Amino acid sequence: MTRLTAKCQVTIPKRVRDRLGLKPGSDVAFEAAVDGRIYLVAEHEPPKSVFATLRGSAKLALSTDEIMALSRGEEPG
């Protein structure tokens, strides 16, 4: 639950921002459904999960440290 401010603004909860990949300056849209619900829509594709990004990228030549670096979004080195 969130409350409107005096300027009729709301804070988007962190878990929702993270799920949609929203950052300051991100464009969002509000869409009304027939049943009266309002949906917040990110105007870009949500970020892929770390696991989706890594799917199929490991090779036998990678060490455990290199694989862990990839899972943290770092360049293996």
PDB file of N, CA, C and O in Angstrom:
ATOM      1  N   MET A   1       0.861  -1.170   0.000  1.00  0.00           N
ATOM      2  CA  MET A   1       0.000   0.000   0.000  1.00  0.00           C
ATOM      3  C   MET A   1       0.903   1.227   0.000  1.00  0.00           C
ATOM      4  O   MET A   1       1.917   1.268   0.696  1.00  0.00           O
ATOM      5  N   THR A   2       0.530   2.197  -0.768  1.00  0.00           N
ATOM      6  CA  THR A   2       1.236   3.474  -0.791  1.00  0.00           C
ATOM      7  C   THR A   2       0.207   4.586  -0.766  1.00  0.00           C
ATOM      8  O   THR A   2      -0.969   4.359  -1.053  1.00  0.00           O
ATOM      9  N   ARG A   3       0.643   5.779  -0.427  1.00  0.00           N
ATOM     10  CA  ARG A   3      -0.285   6.898  -0.257  1.00  0.00           C
ATOM     11  C   ARG A   3       0.109   8.034  -1.195  1.00  0.00           C
ATOM     12  O   ARG A   3       1.294   8.290  -1.408  1.00  0.00           O
ATOM     13  N   LEU A   4      -0.879   8.703  -1.746  1.00  0.00           N
ATOM     14  CA  LEU A   4      -0.626   9.874  -2.581  1.00  0.00           C
ATOM     15  C   LEU A   4      -0.078  11.011  -1.731  1.00  0.00           C
ATOM     16  O   LEU A   4      -0.526  11.232  -0.605  1.00  0.00           O
ATOM     17  N   THR A   5       0.894  11.729  -2.282  1.00  0.00           N
ATOM     18  CA  THR A   5       1.403  12.920  -1.598  1.00  0.00           C
ATOM     19  C   THR A   5       0.449  14.080  -1.869  1.00  0.00           C
ATOM     20  O   THR A   5      -0.535  13.929  -2.594  1.00  0.00           O
ATOM     21  N   ALA A   6       0.743  15.222  -1.288  1.00  0.00           N
ATOM     22  CA  ALA A   6      -0.065  16.425  -1.515  1.00  0.00           C
ATOM     23  C   ALA A   6      -0.061  16.827  -2.990  1.00  0.00           C
ATOM     24  O   ALA A   6      -0.996  17.475  -3.461  1.00  0.00           O
ATOM     25  N   LYS A   7       0.994  16.443  -3.722  1.00  0.00           N
ATOM     26  CA  LYS A   7       1.088  16.750  -5.159  1.00  0.00           C
ATOM     27  C   LYS A   7       0.543  15.597  -6.015  1.00  0.00           C
ATOM     28  O   LYS A   7       0.766  15.558  -7.225  1.00  0.00           O
ATOM     29  N   CYS A   8      -0.171  14.663  -5.378  1.00  0.00           N
ATOM     30  CA  CYS A   8      -0.755  13.490  -6.057  1.00  0.00           C
ATOM     31  C   CYS A   8       0.313  12.606  -6.699  1.00  0.00           C
ATOM     32  O   CYS A   8       0.106  12.066  -7.786  1.00  0.00           O
ATOM     33  N   GLN A   9       1.441  12.461  -6.032  1.00  0.00           N
ATOM     34  CA  GLN A   9       2.509  11.584  -6.504  1.00  0.00           C
ATOM     35  C   GLN A   9       2.589  10.368  -5.604  1.00  0.00           C
ATOM     36  O   GLN A   9       2.169  10.409  -4.448  1.00  0.00           O
ATOM     37  N   VAL A  10       3.137   9.274  -6.145  1.00  0.00           N
ATOM     38  CA  VAL A  10       3.356   8.055  -5.362  1.00  0.00           C
ATOM     39  C   VAL A  10       4.787   7.575  -5.588  1.00  0.00           C
ATOM     40  O   VAL A  10       5.422   7.904  -6.590  1.00  0.00           O
ATOM     41  N   THR A  11       5.274   6.796  -4.638  1.00  0.00           N
ATOM     42  CA  THR A  11       6.573   6.145  -4.781  1.00  0.00           C
ATOM     43  C   THR A  11       6.327   4.724  -5.262  1.00  0.00           C
ATOM     44  O   THR A  11       5.513   3.998  -4.691  1.00  0.00           O
ATOM     45  N   ILE A  12       7.034   4.333  -6.312  1.00  0.00           N
ATOM     46  CA  ILE A  12       6.930   2.960  -6.811  1.00  0.00           C
ATOM     47  C   ILE A  12       7.829   2.108  -5.912  1.00  0.00           C
ATOM     48  O   ILE A  12       9.018   2.399  -5.786  1.00  0.00           O
ATOM     49  N   PRO A  13       7.287   1.069  -5.289  1.00  0.00           N
ATOM     50  CA  PRO A  13       8.090   0.244  -4.385  1.00  0.00           C
ATOM     51  C   PRO A  13       9.328  -0.333  -5.080  1.00  0.00           C
ATOM     52  O   PRO A  13       9.304  -0.621  -6.277  1.00  0.00           O
ATOM     53  N   LYS A  14      10.408  -0.495  -4.309  1.00  0.00           N
ATOM     54  CA  LYS A  14      11.682  -0.966  -4.850  1.00  0.00           C
ATOM     55  C   LYS A  14      11.541  -2.304  -5.564  1.00  0.00           C
ATOM     56  O   LYS A  14      12.118  -2.490  -6.635  1.00  0.00           O
ATOM     57  N   ARG A  15      10.789  -3.235  -4.995  1.00  0.00           N
ATOM     58  CA  ARG A  15      10.670  -4.558  -5.640  1.00  0.00           C
ATOM     59  C   ARG A  15      10.009  -4.440  -7.014  1.00  0.00           C
ATOM     60  O   ARG A  15      10.329  -5.210  -7.920  1.00  0.00           O
ATOM     61  N   VAL A  16       9.092  -3.488  -7.177  1.00  0.00           N
ATOM     62  CA  VAL A  16       8.451  -3.269  -8.478  1.00  0.00           C
ATOM     63  C   VAL A  16       9.435  -2.600  -9.433  1.00  0.00           C
ATOM     64  O   VAL A  16       9.539  -2.988 -10.597  1.00  0.00           O
ATOM     65  N   ARG A  17      10.167  -1.580  -8.933  1.00  0.00           N
ATOM     66  CA  ARG A  17      11.180  -0.920  -9.775  1.00  0.00           C
ATOM     67  C   ARG A  17      12.220  -1.917 -10.248  1.00  0.00           C
ATOM     68  O   ARG A  17      12.607  -1.912 -11.417  1.00  0.00           O
ATOM     69  N   ASP A  18      12.680  -2.782  -9.334  1.00  0.00           N
ATOM     70  CA  ASP A  18      13.679  -3.786  -9.703  1.00  0.00           C
ATOM     71  C   ASP A  18      13.126  -4.766 -10.731  1.00  0.00           C
ATOM     72  O   ASP A  18      13.805  -5.116 -11.696  1.00  0.00           O
ATOM     73  N   ARG A  19      11.901  -5.200 -10.518  1.00  0.00           N
ATOM     74  CA  ARG A  19      11.276  -6.186 -11.425  1.00  0.00           C
ATOM     75  C   ARG A  19      11.129  -5.621 -12.840  1.00  0.00           C
ATOM     76  O   ARG A  19      11.306  -6.340 -13.823  1.00  0.00           O
ATOM     77  N   LEU A  20      10.804  -4.322 -12.933  1.00  0.00           N
ATOM     78  CA  LEU A  20      10.616  -3.687 -14.237  1.00  0.00           C
ATOM     79  C   LEU A  20      11.894  -3.054 -14.777  1.00  0.00           C
ATOM     80  O   LEU A  20      11.914  -2.575 -15.911  1.00  0.00           O
ATOM     81  N   GLY A  21      12.966  -3.047 -13.973  1.00  0.00           N
ATOM     82  CA  GLY A  21      14.217  -2.443 -14.417  1.00  0.00           C
ATOM     83  C   GLY A  21      14.137  -0.929 -14.507  1.00  0.00           C
ATOM     84  O   GLY A  21      14.783  -0.322 -15.361  1.00  0.00           O
ATOM     85  N   LEU A  22      13.350  -0.314 -13.632  1.00  0.00           N
ATOM     86  CA  LEU A  22      13.166   1.137 -13.673  1.00  0.00           C
ATOM     87  C   LEU A  22      14.303   1.852 -12.951  1.00  0.00           C
ATOM     88  O   LEU A  22      14.725   1.442 -11.870  1.00  0.00           O
ATOM     89  N   LYS A  23      14.779   2.900 -13.551  1.00  0.00           N
ATOM     90  CA  LYS A  23      15.821   3.762 -12.993  1.00  0.00           C
ATOM     91  C   LYS A  23      15.301   5.197 -13.053  1.00  0.00           C
ATOM     92  O   LYS A  23      14.319   5.462 -13.747  1.00  0.00           O
ATOM     93  N   PRO A  24      15.945   6.136 -12.334  1.00  0.00           N
ATOM     94  CA  PRO A  24      15.519   7.535 -12.468  1.00  0.00           C
ATOM     95  C   PRO A  24      15.551   7.960 -13.935  1.00  0.00           C
ATOM     96  O   PRO A  24      16.533   7.719 -14.638  1.00  0.00           O
ATOM     97  N   GLY A  25      14.479   8.589 -14.385  1.00  0.00           N
ATOM     98  CA  GLY A  25      14.368   9.011 -15.773  1.00  0.00           C
ATOM     99  C   GLY A  25      13.722   7.983 -16.689  1.00  0.00           C
ATOM    100  O   GLY A  25      13.496   8.269 -17.865  1.00  0.00           O
ATOM    101  N   SER A  26      13.413   6.773 -16.171  1.00  0.00           N
ATOM    102  CA  SER A  26      12.747   5.752 -16.989  1.00  0.00           C
ATOM    103  C   SER A  26      11.362   6.235 -17.391  1.00  0.00           C
ATOM    104  O   SER A  26      10.686   6.922 -16.625  1.00  0.00           O
ATOM    105  N   ASP A  27      10.949   5.875 -18.584  1.00  0.00           N
ATOM    106  CA  ASP A  27       9.597   6.194 -19.049  1.00  0.00           C
ATOM    107  C   ASP A  27       8.661   5.056 -18.661  1.00  0.00           C
ATOM    108  O   ASP A  27       8.977   3.881 -18.845  1.00  0.00           O
ATOM    109  N   VAL A  28       7.507   5.427 -18.122  1.00  0.00           N
ATOM    110  CA  VAL A  28       6.481   4.453 -17.773  1.00  0.00           C
ATOM    111  C   VAL A  28       5.146   4.944 -18.318  1.00  0.00           C
ATOM    112  O   VAL A  28       4.962   6.132 -18.585  1.00  0.00           O
ATOM    113  N   ALA A  29       4.229   4.014 -18.473  1.00  0.00           N
ATOM    114  CA  ALA A  29       2.885   4.364 -18.928  1.00  0.00           C
ATOM    115  C   ALA A  29       1.886   3.715 -17.973  1.00  0.00           C
ATOM    116  O   ALA A  29       2.184   2.707 -17.332  1.00  0.00           O
ATOM    117  N   PHE A  30       0.708   4.305 -17.890  1.00  0.00           N
ATOM    118  CA  PHE A  30      -0.379   3.747 -17.103  1.00  0.00           C
ATOM    119  C   PHE A  30      -1.475   3.339 -18.070  1.00  0.00           C
ATOM    120  O   PHE A  30      -1.896   4.125 -18.919  1.00  0.00           O
ATOM    121  N   GLU A  31      -1.931   2.106 -17.931  1.00  0.00           N
ATOM    122  CA  GLU A  31      -2.984   1.598 -18.815  1.00  0.00           C
ATOM    123  C   GLU A  31      -4.168   1.157 -17.972  1.00  0.00           C
ATOM    124  O   GLU A  31      -4.002   0.493 -16.949  1.00  0.00           O
ATOM    125  N   ALA A  32      -5.356   1.529 -18.407  1.00  0.00           N
ATOM    126  CA  ALA A  32      -6.577   1.159 -17.703  1.00  0.00           C
ATOM    127  C   ALA A  32      -7.178  -0.093 -18.337  1.00  0.00           C
ATOM    128  O   ALA A  32      -7.314  -0.182 -19.557  1.00  0.00           O
ATOM    129  N   ALA A  33      -7.531  -1.050 -17.496  1.00  0.00           N
ATOM    130  CA  ALA A  33      -8.202  -2.267 -17.947  1.00  0.00           C
ATOM    131  C   ALA A  33      -9.716  -2.069 -17.843  1.00  0.00           C
ATOM    132  O   ALA A  33     -10.188  -1.176 -17.139  1.00  0.00           O
ATOM    133  N   VAL A  34     -10.458  -2.901 -18.542  1.00  0.00           N
ATOM    134  CA  VAL A  34     -11.916  -2.809 -18.549  1.00  0.00           C
ATOM    135  C   VAL A  34     -12.488  -2.978 -17.143  1.00  0.00           C
ATOM    136  O   VAL A  34     -13.505  -2.369 -16.810  1.00  0.00           O
ATOM    137  N   ASP A  35     -11.837  -3.807 -16.313  1.00  0.00           N
ATOM    138  CA  ASP A  35     -12.361  -4.067 -14.963  1.00  0.00           C
ATOM    139  C   ASP A  35     -12.012  -2.973 -13.961  1.00  0.00           C
ATOM    140  O   ASP A  35     -12.305  -3.118 -12.774  1.00  0.00           O
ATOM    141  N   GLY A  36     -11.388  -1.873 -14.411  1.00  0.00           N
ATOM    142  CA  GLY A  36     -11.074  -0.759 -13.537  1.00  0.00           C
ATOM    143  C   GLY A  36      -9.664  -0.762 -12.979  1.00  0.00           C
ATOM    144  O   GLY A  36      -9.247   0.213 -12.354  1.00  0.00           O
ATOM    145  N   ARG A  37      -8.921  -1.840 -13.194  1.00  0.00           N
ATOM    146  CA  ARG A  37      -7.539  -1.882 -12.722  1.00  0.00           C
ATOM    147  C   ARG A  37      -6.670  -0.982 -13.591  1.00  0.00           C
ATOM    148  O   ARG A  37      -6.933  -0.784 -14.777  1.00  0.00           O
ATOM    149  N   ILE A  38      -5.631  -0.445 -12.968  1.00  0.00           N
ATOM    150  CA  ILE A  38      -4.657   0.381 -13.677  1.00  0.00           C
ATOM    151  C   ILE A  38      -3.328  -0.350 -13.640  1.00  0.00           C
ATOM    152  O   ILE A  38      -2.902  -0.813 -12.582  1.00  0.00           O
ATOM    153  N   TYR A  39      -2.675  -0.455 -14.777  1.00  0.00           N
ATOM    154  CA  TYR A  39      -1.398  -1.148 -14.880  1.00  0.00           C
ATOM    155  C   TYR A  39      -0.282  -0.161 -15.165  1.00  0.00           C
ATOM    156  O   TYR A  39      -0.429   0.748 -15.982  1.00  0.00           O
ATOM    157  N   LEU A  40       0.841  -0.354 -14.475  1.00  0.00           N
ATOM    158  CA  LEU A  40       2.060   0.403 -14.712  1.00  0.00           C
ATOM    159  C   LEU A  40       2.884  -0.391 -15.710  1.00  0.00           C
ATOM    160  O   LEU A  40       3.193  -1.559 -15.475  1.00  0.00           O
ATOM    161  N   VAL A  41       3.240   0.236 -16.820  1.00  0.00           N
ATOM    162  CA  VAL A  41       3.955  -0.461 -17.890  1.00  0.00           C
ATOM    163  C   VAL A  41       5.277   0.242 -18.134  1.00  0.00           C
ATOM    164  O   VAL A  41       5.309   1.449 -18.375  1.00  0.00           O
ATOM    165  N   ALA A  42       6.379  -0.517 -18.071  1.00  0.00           N
ATOM    166  CA  ALA A  42       7.698   0.028 -18.398  1.00  0.00           C
ATOM    167  C   ALA A  42       7.769   0.191 -19.910  1.00  0.00           C
ATOM    168  O   ALA A  42       7.332  -0.688 -20.654  1.00  0.00           O
ATOM    169  N   GLU A  43       8.314   1.305 -20.363  1.00  0.00           N
ATOM    170  CA  GLU A  43       8.393   1.577 -21.795  1.00  0.00           C
ATOM    171  C   GLU A  43       9.677   0.997 -22.402  1.00  0.00           C
ATOM    172  O   GLU A  43      10.201   1.535 -23.377  1.00  0.00           O
ATOM    173  N   HIS A  44      10.173  -0.085 -21.832  1.00  0.00           N
ATOM    174  CA  HIS A  44      11.331  -0.812 -22.339  1.00  0.00           C
ATOM    175  C   HIS A  44      11.197  -2.260 -21.873  1.00  0.00           C
ATOM    176  O   HIS A  44      10.356  -2.577 -21.032  1.00  0.00           O
ATOM    177  N   GLU A  45      12.016  -3.110 -22.417  1.00  0.00           N
ATOM    178  CA  GLU A  45      11.991  -4.509 -22.000  1.00  0.00           C
ATOM    179  C   GLU A  45      12.570  -4.631 -20.594  1.00  0.00           C
ATOM    180  O   GLU A  45      13.601  -4.022 -20.311  1.00  0.00           O
ATOM    181  N   PRO A  46      11.937  -5.404 -19.698  1.00  0.00           N
ATOM    182  CA  PRO A  46      12.518  -5.623 -18.385  1.00  0.00           C
ATOM    183  C   PRO A  46      13.884  -6.313 -18.524  1.00  0.00           C
ATOM    184  O   PRO A  46      14.100  -7.057 -19.481  1.00  0.00           O
ATOM    185  N   PRO A  47      14.791  -6.078 -17.595  1.00  0.00           N
ATOM    186  CA  PRO A  47      16.103  -6.699 -17.699  1.00  0.00           C
ATOM    187  C   PRO A  47      16.011  -8.213 -17.569  1.00  0.00           C
ATOM    188  O   PRO A  47      15.150  -8.737 -16.864  1.00  0.00           O
ATOM    189  N   LYS A  48      16.908  -8.904 -18.257  1.00  0.00           N
ATOM    190  CA  LYS A  48      16.971 -10.355 -18.120  1.00  0.00           C
ATOM    191  C   LYS A  48      17.587 -10.691 -16.776  1.00  0.00           C
ATOM    192  O   LYS A  48      18.392  -9.926 -16.243  1.00  0.00           O
ATOM    193  N   SER A  49      17.211 -11.825 -16.235  1.00  0.00           N
ATOM    194  CA  SER A  49      17.828 -12.264 -14.993  1.00  0.00           C
ATOM    195  C   SER A  49      19.276 -12.645 -15.277  1.00  0.00           C
ATOM    196  O   SER A  49      19.642 -12.904 -16.423  1.00  0.00           O
ATOM    197  N   VAL A  50      20.092 -12.679 -14.235  1.00  0.00           N
ATOM    198  CA  VAL A  50      21.497 -13.072 -14.397  1.00  0.00           C
ATOM    199  C   VAL A  50      21.569 -14.449 -15.031  1.00  0.00           C
ATOM    200  O   VAL A  50      22.415 -14.692 -15.892  1.00  0.00           O
ATOM    201  N   PHE A  51      20.695 -15.347 -14.619  1.00  0.00           N
ATOM    202  CA  PHE A  51      20.740 -16.711 -15.131  1.00  0.00           C
ATOM    203  C   PHE A  51      20.354 -16.777 -16.605  1.00  0.00           C
ATOM    204  O   PHE A  51      20.935 -17.556 -17.362  1.00  0.00           O
ATOM    205  N   ALA A  52      19.386 -15.973 -17.017  1.00  0.00           N
ATOM    206  CA  ALA A  52      19.004 -15.948 -18.431  1.00  0.00           C
ATOM    207  C   ALA A  52      20.145 -15.407 -19.280  1.00  0.00           C
ATOM    208  O   ALA A  52      20.363 -15.869 -20.400  1.00  0.00           O
ATOM    209  N   THR A  53      20.877 -14.420 -18.744  1.00  0.00           N
ATOM    210  CA  THR A  53      22.003 -13.846 -19.470  1.00  0.00           C
ATOM    211  C   THR A  53      23.116 -14.864 -19.645  1.00  0.00           C
ATOM    212  O   THR A  53      23.783 -14.891 -20.680  1.00  0.00           O
ATOM    213  N   LEU A  54      23.317 -15.699 -18.640  1.00  0.00           N
ATOM    214  CA  LEU A  54      24.415 -16.673 -18.676  1.00  0.00           C
ATOM    215  C   LEU A  54      24.056 -17.967 -19.385  1.00  0.00           C
ATOM    216  O   LEU A  54      24.947 -18.746 -19.722  1.00  0.00           O
ATOM    217  N   ARG A  55      22.791 -18.211 -19.617  1.00  0.00           N
ATOM    218  CA  ARG A  55      22.367 -19.481 -20.199  1.00  0.00           C
ATOM    219  C   ARG A  55      23.139 -19.777 -21.481  1.00  0.00           C
ATOM    220  O   ARG A  55      23.102 -19.005 -22.438  1.00  0.00           O
ATOM    221  N   GLY A  56      23.829 -20.894 -21.479  1.00  0.00           N
ATOM    222  CA  GLY A  56      24.561 -21.338 -22.668  1.00  0.00           C
ATOM    223  C   GLY A  56      25.894 -20.648 -22.877  1.00  0.00           C
ATOM    224  O   GLY A  56      26.524 -20.858 -23.913  1.00  0.00           O
ATOM    225  N   SER A  57      26.361 -19.816 -21.917  1.00  0.00           N
ATOM    226  CA  SER A  57      27.607 -19.089 -22.143  1.00  0.00           C
ATOM    227  C   SER A  57      28.824 -19.748 -21.510  1.00  0.00           C
ATOM    228  O   SER A  57      29.952 -19.384 -21.844  1.00  0.00           O
ATOM    229  N   ALA A  58      28.636 -20.701 -20.610  1.00  0.00           N
ATOM    230  CA  ALA A  58      29.784 -21.344 -19.969  1.00  0.00           C
ATOM    231  C   ALA A  58      30.462 -22.304 -20.942  1.00  0.00           C
ATOM    232  O   ALA A  58      29.811 -22.990 -21.730  1.00  0.00           O
ATOM    233  N   LYS A  59      31.759 -22.329 -20.863  1.00  0.00           N
ATOM    234  CA  LYS A  59      32.555 -23.234 -21.692  1.00  0.00           C
ATOM    235  C   LYS A  59      33.408 -24.069 -20.751  1.00  0.00           C
ATOM    236  O   LYS A  59      33.656 -23.668 -19.614  1.00  0.00           O
ATOM    237  N   LEU A  60      33.848 -25.204 -21.208  1.00  0.00           N
ATOM    238  CA  LEU A  60      34.652 -26.082 -20.364  1.00  0.00           C
ATOM    239  C   LEU A  60      35.955 -25.422 -19.923  1.00  0.00           C
ATOM    240  O   LEU A  60      36.516 -25.795 -18.894  1.00  0.00           O
ATOM    241  N   ALA A  61      36.439 -24.454 -20.681  1.00  0.00           N
ATOM    242  CA  ALA A  61      37.717 -23.830 -20.374  1.00  0.00           C
ATOM    243  C   ALA A  61      37.622 -22.804 -19.238  1.00  0.00           C
ATOM    244  O   ALA A  61      38.654 -22.315 -18.779  1.00  0.00           O
ATOM    245  N   LEU A  62      36.415 -22.465 -18.775  1.00  0.00           N
ATOM    246  CA  LEU A  62      36.273 -21.463 -17.720  1.00  0.00           C
ATOM    247  C   LEU A  62      36.533 -22.079 -16.346  1.00  0.00           C
ATOM    248  O   LEU A  62      36.094 -23.190 -16.047  1.00  0.00           O
ATOM    249  N   SER A  63      37.259 -21.327 -15.524  1.00  0.00           N
ATOM    250  CA  SER A  63      37.489 -21.768 -14.142  1.00  0.00           C
ATOM    251  C   SER A  63      36.274 -21.396 -13.303  1.00  0.00           C
ATOM    252  O   SER A  63      35.405 -20.647 -13.749  1.00  0.00           O
ATOM    253  N   THR A  64      36.221 -21.921 -12.097  1.00  0.00           N
ATOM    254  CA  THR A  64      35.139 -21.580 -11.175  1.00  0.00           C
ATOM    255  C   THR A  64      35.117 -20.081 -10.910  1.00  0.00           C
ATOM    256  O   THR A  64      34.048 -19.472 -10.886  1.00  0.00           O
ATOM    257  N   ASP A  65      36.300 -19.475 -10.708  1.00  0.00           N
ATOM    258  CA  ASP A  65      36.374 -18.032 -10.472  1.00  0.00           C
ATOM    259  C   ASP A  65      35.823 -17.245 -11.658  1.00  0.00           C
ATOM    260  O   ASP A  65      35.135 -16.242 -11.467  1.00  0.00           O
ATOM    261  N   GLU A  66      36.116 -17.686 -12.874  1.00  0.00           N
ATOM    262  CA  GLU A  66      35.617 -16.994 -14.064  1.00  0.00           C
ATOM    263  C   GLU A  66      34.098 -17.120 -14.169  1.00  0.00           C
ATOM    264  O   GLU A  66      33.418 -16.160 -14.529  1.00  0.00           O
ATOM    265  N   ILE A  67      33.573 -18.289 -13.858  1.00  0.00           N
ATOM    266  CA  ILE A  67      32.119 -18.481 -13.887  1.00  0.00           C
ATOM    267  C   ILE A  67      31.455 -17.613 -12.822  1.00  0.00           C
ATOM    268  O   ILE A  67      30.404 -17.027 -13.081  1.00  0.00           O
ATOM    269  N   MET A  68      32.041 -17.520 -11.634  1.00  0.00           N
ATOM    270  CA  MET A  68      31.484 -16.683 -10.571  1.00  0.00           C
ATOM    271  C   MET A  68      31.525 -15.212 -10.972  1.00  0.00           C
ATOM    272  O   MET A  68      30.589 -14.471 -10.673  1.00  0.00           O
ATOM    273  N   ALA A  69      32.601 -14.772 -11.649  1.00  0.00           N
ATOM    274  CA  ALA A  69      32.704 -13.398 -12.115  1.00  0.00           C
ATOM    275  C   ALA A  69      31.580 -13.108 -13.112  1.00  0.00           C
ATOM    276  O   ALA A  69      30.960 -12.046 -13.047  1.00  0.00           O
ATOM    277  N   LEU A  70      31.311 -14.035 -14.029  1.00  0.00           N
ATOM    278  CA  LEU A  70      30.214 -13.860 -14.987  1.00  0.00           C
ATOM    279  C   LEU A  70      28.883 -13.759 -14.258  1.00  0.00           C
ATOM    280  O   LEU A  70      28.045 -12.940 -14.635  1.00  0.00           O
ATOM    281  N   SER A  71      28.666 -14.562 -13.233  1.00  0.00           N
ATOM    282  CA  SER A  71      27.385 -14.542 -12.517  1.00  0.00           C
ATOM    283  C   SER A  71      27.179 -13.232 -11.766  1.00  0.00           C
ATOM    284  O   SER A  71      26.044 -12.877 -11.448  1.00  0.00           O
ATOM    285  N   ARG A  72      28.267 -12.502 -11.474  1.00  0.00           N
ATOM    286  CA  ARG A  72      28.175 -11.197 -10.815  1.00  0.00           C
ATOM    287  C   ARG A  72      28.132 -10.054 -11.829  1.00  0.00           C
ATOM    288  O   ARG A  72      28.097  -8.884 -11.448  1.00  0.00           O
ATOM    289  N   GLY A  73      28.134 -10.396 -13.125  1.00  0.00           N
ATOM    290  CA  GLY A  73      28.079  -9.379 -14.152  1.00  0.00           C
ATOM    291  C   GLY A  73      29.434  -8.760 -14.466  1.00  0.00           C
ATOM    292  O   GLY A  73      29.506  -7.710 -15.104  1.00  0.00           O
ATOM    293  N   GLU A  74      30.501  -9.405 -14.023  1.00  0.00           N
ATOM    294  CA  GLU A  74      31.860  -8.918 -14.260  1.00  0.00           C
ATOM    295  C   GLU A  74      32.449  -9.639 -15.454  1.00  0.00           C
ATOM    296  O   GLU A  74      31.973 -10.705 -15.846  1.00  0.00           O
ATOM    297  N   GLU A  75      33.469  -9.064 -16.022  1.00  0.00           N
ATOM    298  CA  GLU A  75      34.207  -9.727 -17.100  1.00  0.00           C
ATOM    299  C   GLU A  75      35.138 -10.750 -16.487  1.00  0.00           C
ATOM    300  O   GLU A  75      35.862 -10.431 -15.545  1.00  0.00           O
ATOM    301  N   PRO A  76      35.140 -11.987 -17.002  1.00  0.00           N
ATOM    302  CA  PRO A  76      36.078 -12.980 -16.457  1.00  0.00           C
ATOM    303  C   PRO A  76      37.507 -12.567 -16.804  1.00  0.00           C
ATOM    304  O   PRO A  76      37.768 -12.031 -17.881  1.00  0.00           O
ATOM    305  N   GLY A  77      38.405 -12.819 -15.895  1.00  0.00           N
ATOM    306  CA  GLY A  77      39.766 -12.371 -16.168  1.00  0.00           C
ATOM    307  C   GLY A  77      40.765 -13.247 -15.671  1.00  0.00           C
ATOM    308  O   GLY A  77      41.956 -12.982 -15.836  1.00  0.00           O
TER     309      GLY A  77
END
